[in-house]
Amino acid sequence: MSLQDWSDTVCSELGIEPDYDLDAILETARDVAHGVQRPAAPLTAFLVGYAAAMAGGSAADVDQALDQVTALAARWEE
């Protein structure tokens, strides 16, 4: 089973059809895991989703939250 299959199955189970960029989410999680610490990646993914939902839940809201956190992770390393 691929990660996309898992994601599709989870979405079906939860009854949601989000518009998201899987690669962008994984890249941000990678940046956080390497730049902050590994356990921060799943927590950050949750917080990005929460922030995007509070902002309206569009793909653009997710992208904006991902961009903000990626920039934060880069600053964190410095």
C-alpha positions in Angstrom: 0.0 0.0 0.0 1.4 3.4 -0.9 1.2 6.5 1.2 -1.4 7.9 -1.2 -3.5 4.8 -0.7 -3.3 5.2 3.0 -4.2 8.9 2.8 -7.2 8.1 0.6 -8.3 5.4 2.9 -8.0 7.7 6.0 -10.0 10.4 4.2 -12.7 7.9 3.3 -12.9 6.6 6.8 -13.2 10.2 8.2 -15.6 11.3 5.5 -13.5 14.1 4.3 -12.2 15.2 0.8 -9.4 17.6 1.5 -7.5 19.4 -1.3 -3.9 19.1 -0.3 -0.4 18.6 -1.7 1.0 15.4 -0.2 4.6 16.2 -1.3 4.5 19.7 0.3 3.2 18.2 3.6 6.0 15.6 3.6 8.6 18.1 2.7 7.6 20.3 5.6 7.5 17.3 8.0 11.0 16.4 6.8 12.3 20.0 7.3 10.8 20.0 10.8 12.1 16.6 11.7 15.6 17.5 10.7 15.7 21.1 11.7 13.9 20.9 15.0 13.5 17.3 16.2 11.8 14.2 14.9 8.9 14.1 17.3 8.0 17.7 16.2 7.0 16.5 12.7 3.7 14.8 13.5 2.8 17.5 16.0 3.6 20.2 13.4 1.5 18.4 10.8 -1.4 18.5 13.2 -0.9 22.1 14.0 -0.6 23.1 10.3 -3.9 21.3 9.6 -5.5 23.0 12.5 -4.3 26.4 11.5 -5.4 25.8 7.9 -8.9 24.7 9.1 -9.2 27.8 11.3 -8.3 30.0 8.3 -11.0 28.4 6.1 -9.6 25.0 5.1 -8.7 25.7 1.5 -5.7 24.3 -0.3 -4.3 27.8 -0.2 -4.7 27.9 3.5 -2.8 24.7 3.9 -0.1 25.9 1.6 0.3 29.2 3.5 0.6 27.3 6.8 3.1 24.9 5.3 5.2 27.8 4.0 5.1 29.6 7.4 6.3 26.5 9.2 8.9 25.7 6.7 10.4 29.2 7.1 10.2 28.8 10.9 12.0 25.5 10.8 14.8 27.1 8.6 15.2 29.9 11.2 15.1 27.4 14.0 18.2 25.7 12.6 20.2 29.0 12.6 
